[in-house]
Amino acid sequence: MNFFKHVTIILLAILGVSGGMFGQNIVAAYPFSGSAQDASGNGNDAMIRGATLTQDRFGVARQAFAFDGKSALVAPNSDVLQSDFTTISFWVMVNSLPEQGEVFLLSHGGWQERWKISLPAHGKPVFTTNSSDGISDMDSGDGNELTLGTWHQVVMTHDGVNDVIYLDGVMANTKAVTGTLNATQYPLGIGFDPIGGGLYFDGSLDEVMLFDAAMTAEQVAALYTQQSMAPNFAPGIVANYALDGNAVDGSEYANNGQVNGATPTTNRFGFGAKALAFNGSSASVTAANSAALNGAATTVAFWVKANALPEQGEAYLMSFGGWQERWKISLPSHGKAVWTTNETSGISDMDAGDGHELVPGVWTHLVFVHNGTQDQIYVNGTLANAKDVAGDLNPTTYDLGIGYNPIDGGNYFDGALDDILIYNYALSDTAIQDLFTTMSANPAAESDLVAQYNFTG
């Protein structure tokens, strides 16, 4: 996700409305694209206090922050945040409402000095401003409660005449509130009350943006429309798990997996801690569902070494939605890997075919393709089997499971896996042959260096 390109498009769209006469400037922007950095250019980065990266409203991993009712972000106070008027825009998904009192979504100076946005038990966000003419409270009004488990855009503005609350691009409530906002000495709190402490939020936040002037209703609607556009994923690798002793995703989407019991082992070249071993009883890797993985077509490639074939049933090598929703790759007792896809035309099963059984103890490169007209299985760079299967792959809400069945549990694999690549398009026959050739080349042959000791202290 290229945030700066995204923000530039947004600003052009917004400021193009009404000729840009209001001249709002972004004074803080927290896209939460893998960090809590301020992308406005003012360098007012937030510190993370227990909040964790999570999926955004489009299902893209590590593009929002999750708050568990005891975590927060906090950014230092800054002169650029002290404008007379303001627009505060953000996306929020509420996990639970407070049983009593309220939690804070955002606060800069709180009710005591400048403004805060809170969420009481009734679910209607409250905008509190402290201006030169006094303190004002206003909620979003009946019928404008935030729905649990659903992403909403919230925008609050103060223009010296009115306080206004917008939900999902539409004005929800307004109140006559005159005067300029007072300055504050306090930091910007995200997900909690930075003045009194506590009042922690349970849910997720994304795309926090502060402007130095009030947007019009037309501009807010334009912002909502722009920010509601789902990202387009360019054809390419959408997950890259080298499995070098961990489950870090080396793709641009950084959808890291969680290792549970799988242990580092030697890879096909004999290099230690360059693959992961699965014990057949409890070891697994799980990566969060991501919209980037849910394309209409796919290619799944990896190296596998089975220690033993299952005595009955099948072991899962990988699954994303399983046979129930999207695809799975399994290994039955006959040793021929099975490619199961769930697409718009139905569900299809196909194994690699006779003569393409996995040999226990031997590393083998497998590639599985769905291209909209066929399912294909490649073994060591060569097409092993193909089946006419029309339609787009169905999306799934399940996580990506490696070495087990993440939907029903069990079906644990006994063996090792390495160099998992997932593409959002179908690789050609030639590309798969080239991939096998490239990944079969021993990197040790490229250098005579066998050891290096830097002794740098």
C-alpha positions in Angstrom: 0.0 0.0 0.0 1.6 3.3 -1.1 0.2 5.7 1.5 1.7 8.9 0.0 0.1 8.2 -3.3 -3.2 7.4 -1.6 -3.2 10.6 0.4 -2.2 12.7 -2.6 -5.3 11.3 -4.5 -7.5 12.0 -1.5 -6.3 15.6 -1.2 -6.7 16.3 -4.9 -10.2 15.0 -4.8 -11.1 16.9 -1.6 -9.5 20.2 -2.4 -10.8 20.1 -5.9 -14.3 20.3 -4.5 -15.5 23.9 -4.3 -12.3 25.0 -5.8 -10.3 24.2 -2.7 -11.3 27.6 -1.2 -11.1 26.4 2.4 -7.4 25.5 2.1 -7.2 22.8 4.7 -3.8 21.5 5.5 -3.1 18.0 7.0 -1.3 18.6 10.3 -1.2 14.9 11.3 -1.8 11.7 9.4 -1.6 8.3 10.8 -2.3 5.7 8.0 -1.1 2.9 10.3 0.5 1.2 7.3 2.8 -1.1 9.3 3.7 1.6 11.9 2.4 4.6 13.9 4.4 7.1 12.0 3.0 10.5 11.1 2.9 10.7 7.3 1.9 14.4 7.1 5.5 15.6 6.9 5.4 17.1 10.4 7.2 14.1 11.9 4.9 13.8 14.9 5.2 10.0 15.2 3.1 8.2 17.7 4.5 5.8 20.3 2.9 2.3 20.6 1.7 1.3 24.0 0.5 -2.3 23.5 -1.6 -1.7 20.5 -1.0 -4.2 17.7 -1.2 -4.0 13.9 -4.3 -5.7 12.4 -6.4 -5.8 9.2 -7.9 -2.7 7.9 -11.5 -2.3 6.5 -10.4 -4.0 3.3 -9.0 -7.0 5.0 -5.4 -6.1 4.3 -3.1 -7.2 7.1 -1.0 -4.8 9.2 -2.8 -1.7 7.9 -4.7 -0.7 11.1 -4.2 -0.8 14.9 -6.1 -3.0 17.3 -6.7 -1.9 20.8 -7.6 -4.4 23.5 -9.1 -2.2 26.2 -5.8 -1.6 27.8 -3.5 -0.5 25.0 -3.0 2.9 23.2 -1.0 5.1 21.0 0.3 8.5 22.0 1.9 11.3 19.9 3.7 14.3 21.4 2.0 17.7 21.5 3.0 19.9 18.6 2.4 23.5 17.6 1.0 22.4 14.3 -1.9 20.7 16.1 -3.0 23.9 17.8 -5.1 25.4 15.0 -8.2 27.6 15.7 -10.4 25.2 13.8 -10.2 21.6 12.9 -11.3 18.5 11.1 -10.7 15.1 12.7 -11.2 12.1 10.5 -10.7 8.4 11.2 -12.1 4.9 10.7 -13.2 2.8 13.7 -14.4 -0.7 14.3 -15.8 -1.3 17.8 -15.4 -4.7 19.4 -17.4 -3.8 22.6 -19.0 -0.8 24.2 -18.2 0.2 27.8 -20.7 -1.2 30.3 -20.7 2.3 32.0 -19.1 5.6 31.4 -17.2 6.1 28.2 -14.0 5.2 26.4 -11.8 7.6 24.4 -11.3 7.2 20.7 -9.1 10.3 20.3 -8.2 13.2 22.5 -6.0 16.3 22.2 -6.4 18.3 25.4 -9.6 16.5 26.3 -12.7 18.4 27.5 -10.4 20.2 29.9 -8.5 22.2 27.3 -9.2 21.5 23.6 -11.2 18.5 22.2 -11.9 14.8 22.7 -13.9 12.1 20.9 -15.4 9.5 23.2 -17.7 6.5 23.0 -20.3 5.9 25.8 -22.3 2.8 26.4 -25.1 4.0 24.1 -22.7 3.7 21.1 -23.1 7.2 19.8 -19.7 8.9 19.5 -19.4 12.2 21.4 -17.5 15.3 20.2 -16.5 17.6 23.1 -14.8 20.9 22.3 -13.3 23.5 24.5 -13.3 26.8 22.7 -12.9 30.5 23.6 -16.7 30.6 24.2 -16.9 27.6 26.5 -17.2 23.8 26.5 -19.7 21.9 24.3 -20.8 18.2 24.2 -22.6 16.6 21.4 -23.3 13.0 20.4 -24.0 11.7 16.9 -27.8 11.4 17.6 -30.3 8.7 17.8 -30.0 6.2 14.9 -26.3 6.9 14.5 -24.9 4.4 16.9 -21.7 2.6 15.8 -22.3 -1.0 14.9 -20.2 -3.6 16.6 -17.8 -5.4 14.3 -18.3 -3.0 11.4 -15.9 -0.4 10.1 -17.3 3.2 10.1 -15.7 6.5 9.0 -16.1 9.2 11.7 -15.5 12.9 11.0 -15.7 15.8 13.5 -15.4 19.4 12.5 -15.3 22.8 14.4 -15.4 25.9 12.2 -15.9 28.6 14.8 -19.7 28.6 14.2 -20.7 24.9 14.5 -19.6 21.5 15.8 -20.5 18.8 13.3 -20.4 15.0 13.4 -20.4 12.9 10.2 -20.8 9.1 10.0 -19.8 7.4 6.8 -19.8 10.6 4.8 -23.2 11.9 5.9 -23.9 14.6 8.5 -25.3 12.9 11.7 -25.6 15.9 14.0 -24.7 19.6 14.3 -24.7 22.2 17.1 -24.0 25.9 17.2 -20.7 26.3 18.9 -18.8 29.6 18.4 -15.2 30.6 19.2 -11.8 29.3 18.4 -10.4 26.1 19.9 -8.2 26.6 22.9 -4.6 25.5 22.8 -3.4 22.5 25.0 -0.3 21.3 26.7 -1.3 17.7 26.5 -0.3 15.0 23.9 -2.5 13.5 21.3 -4.0 10.3 22.7 -5.3 7.5 20.4 -7.5 4.8 22.0 -7.3 6.2 25.6 -7.5 9.4 27.8 -3.9 10.8 27.8 -4.8 13.3 30.6 -6.5 11.3 33.3 -5.3 7.9 32.1 -7.5 4.9 31.5 -10.8 5.0 29.5 -9.2 2.5 27.0 -11.0 1.6 23.8 -11.7 -2.0 22.7 -11.6 -2.1 18.9 -9.6 -1.0 15.9 -8.7 2.4 14.4 -7.3 3.4 11.1 -6.5 6.5 8.8 -6.4 9.0 11.6 -6.1 12.5 10.0 -6.2 16.0 11.5 -6.6 19.1 9.4 -6.2 22.8 10.4 -9.6 23.9 9.1 -13.2 22.5 8.9 -14.2 20.6 5.9 -17.6 21.2 4.3 -20.2 18.5 4.0 -19.4 18.1 0.4 -15.7 17.6 1.1 -16.4 15.1 3.9 -18.5 13.1 1.4 -15.7 13.2 -1.1 -13.2 12.0 1.5 -15.5 9.1 2.5 -16.0 8.1 -1.2 -12.2 8.1 -1.8 -11.3 6.2 1.4 -14.0 3.6 0.6 -12.4 2.5 -2.6 -10.9 -0.9 -2.2 -7.2 -1.1 -3.1 -6.2 -2.7 -6.4 -3.5 -5.4 -6.0 -1.0 -5.4 -8.8 -0.2 -8.9 -10.2 2.6 -10.3 -8.2 3.6 -12.2 -5.1 1.1 -11.7 -2.3 2.8 -13.9 0.3 6.4 -15.0 0.6 7.3 -17.3 3.5 11.0 -18.3 3.2 10.5 -20.2 6.5 14.1 -19.4 7.5 13.4 -20.6 11.1 10.4 -18.2 11.2 7.2 -17.3 9.4 8.0 -13.8 8.3 6.3 -12.7 5.1 8.8 -11.2 2.8 6.2 -9.8 0.4 5.2 -6.1 0.5 2.1 -7.1 2.5 4.1 -8.3 5.5 1.4 -10.8 6.6 3.7 -12.6 9.0 2.6 -16.0 10.3 2.5 -17.3 13.8 4.6 -20.4 14.5 3.1 -22.9 16.8 5.4 -25.8 17.5 7.1 -26.0 14.1 10.9 -26.0 14.5 13.8 -24.8 12.3 15.4 -27.5 10.3 17.8 -27.9 7.3 16.5 -27.1 3.9 17.0 -28.9 0.6 20.6 -27.7 0.4 21.5 -28.9 3.9 21.6 -25.4 5.4 20.4 -25.3 9.0 17.4 -23.3 10.2 16.4 -22.6 6.6 13.1 -24.5 6.6 10.4 -25.5 9.2 9.7 -29.0 10.5 6.2 -30.1 11.4 5.7 -33.0 13.8 2.5 -34.4 12.5 0.6 -33.9 15.8 0.5 -30.3 16.9 2.9 -28.1 14.9 1.5 -25.4 12.6 1.9 -21.9 11.1 -1.1 -19.6 10.9 -1.2 -16.2 9.0 -4.1 -13.8 9.2 -6.6 -13.6 6.4 -5.7 -10.9 4.0 -7.6 -9.3 1.0 -4.4 -9.6 -1.0 -4.7 -13.4 -0.9 -8.3 -13.4 -2.2 -7.7 -12.9 -5.9 -9.8 -14.6 -8.6 -6.8 -16.7 -9.6 -3.7 -18.0 -7.8 -0.4 -19.9 -7.9 0.8 -21.6 -4.8 4.4 -22.9 -4.9 6.6 -24.5 -2.2 9.1 -27.2 -1.3 8.0 -30.2 0.7 9.7 -33.2 2.3 7.4 -35.7 3.9 8.7 -37.8 6.8 5.8 -40.2 6.6 2.6 -40.5 4.7 -0.7 -40.5 6.8 -1.9 -44.0 7.6 -5.4 -42.9 6.8 -7.2 -39.8 5.7 -5.0 -36.9 4.7 -2.6 -34.3 6.1 -2.9 -30.7 5.1 0.1 -29.0 3.6 -1.6 -25.7 3.2 -5.2 -24.3 3.4 -6.8 -21.0 2.7 -10.5 -21.4 3.2 -10.2 -25.1 2.7 -12.6 -27.0 0.4 -15.4 -25.2 2.2 -14.6 -21.7 0.8 -11.4 -21.4 -1.4 -8.6 -23.9 -1.6 -6.5 -26.5 0.2 -3.5 -28.7 -0.6 -3.5 -32.0 1.1 -1.5 -35.3 1.2 -3.4 -38.6 1.4 -1.9 -42.0 2.2 -1.3 -42.7 -1.5 1.3 -39.9 -1.6 -0.1 -37.9 -4.4 -0.7 -34.2 -3.4 -4.3 -33.1 -3.8 -5.4 -29.7 -5.1 -8.9 -28.8 -4.0 -10.5 -25.5 -5.2 -13.8 -23.8 -4.5 -14.8 -21.5 -7.3 -17.9 -19.8 -8.7 -18.7 -23.0 -10.7 -18.4 -25.4 -7.8 -15.8 -27.5 -5.9 -13.0 -29.5 -7.6 -10.6 -32.2 -6.4 -7.5 -33.4 -8.3 -4.4 -35.3 -7.3 -1.0 -35.1 -9.0 -1.6 -38.4 -10.8 0.1 -41.8 -10.9 3.9 -41.6 -10.9 4.0 -38.3 -9.0 3.8 -39.6 -5.5 5.9 -37.8 -2.9 8.8 -40.0 -1.7 9.4 -39.7 2.1 12.7 -38.1 2.9 13.0 -36.4 -0.5 12.6 -32.7 -1.1 10.1 -32.0 -3.9 8.9 -28.7 -5.5 5.1 -28.5 -5.9 3.2 -25.8 -7.7 -0.6 -25.5 -7.8 -2.5 -23.2 -10.2 -6.0 -22.0 -10.8 -6.2 -19.8 -13.9 -10.0 -19.4 -14.3 -10.3 -22.3 -16.8 -8.0 -25.0 -15.3 -6.6 -26.4 -12.1 -3.0 -27.5 -12.6 -0.4 -29.3 -10.5 3.3 -29.2 -11.3 5.9 -31.5 -9.7 9.6 -30.4 -10.0 8.8 -27.9 -12.7 6.8 -30.3 -14.9 3.0 -30.4 -15.4 1.8 -33.5 -13.6 -1.9 -33.1 -14.0 -4.6 -30.7 -15.1 -8.3 -30.5 -15.0 -10.8 -28.2 -16.6 -12.3 -26.0 -13.8 -14.0 -22.8 -14.8 -14.7 -19.8 -12.7 -13.1 -17.4 -10.2 -11.9 -18.7 -6.8 -14.3 -17.7 -4.1 -13.0 -15.4 -1.3 -12.7 -16.7 2.2 -12.8 -15.3 5.7 -10.6 -18.0 7.2 -6.9 -17.7 8.0 -4.1 -19.2 6.0 -3.0 -22.5 7.6 0.4 -24.1 6.9 1.0 -27.7 8.0 -2.5 -28.3 9.3 -6.3 -27.7 8.8 -7.0 -24.2 10.2 -10.8 -24.6 9.9 -11.6 -27.9 11.6 -8.2 -28.4 13.4 -6.1 -31.5 13.0 -4.9 -33.0 9.8 -1.3 -32.2 10.9 1.6 -32.8 8.4 4.7 -34.8 9.3 7.6 -33.4 7.4 9.2 -30.1 6.4 8.2 -27.1 4.2 10.2 -24.3 2.7 10.0 -21.3 0.4 6.3 -20.8 0.1 5.2 -18.4 -2.5 1.6 -17.3 -3.2 0.8 -15.3 -6.3 -2.5 -13.5 -7.1 -2.4 -14.7 -10.7 -1.6 -17.9 -12.6 2.0 -18.5 -13.6 2.6 -19.8 -17.1 4.2 -23.2 -17.7 7.5 -21.5 -18.7 7.5 -19.3 -15.6 7.0 -22.4 -13.4 9.8 -24.2 -15.1 12.0 -21.2 -14.6 11.0 -20.9 -10.9 12.0 -24.5 -10.3 15.3 -24.1 -12.1 16.1 -21.0 -10.1 15.1 -22.4 -6.7 17.0 -25.7 -7.4 20.3 -23.9 -7.7 22.4 -24.3 -4.6 23.4 -20.8 -3.4 26.6 -22.3 -2.0 27.8 -22.9 -5.6 27.8 -19.1 -6.2 30.6 -18.5 -3.7 33.7 -20.2 -2.4 33.2 -18.5 1.0 32.4 -21.1 3.6 32.8 -19.0 6.8 33.2 -15.4 7.8 33.9 -14.1 11.3 33.7 -10.3 11.6 34.6 -10.0 15.3 32.9 -6.7 15.5 32.4 -6.9 19.2 
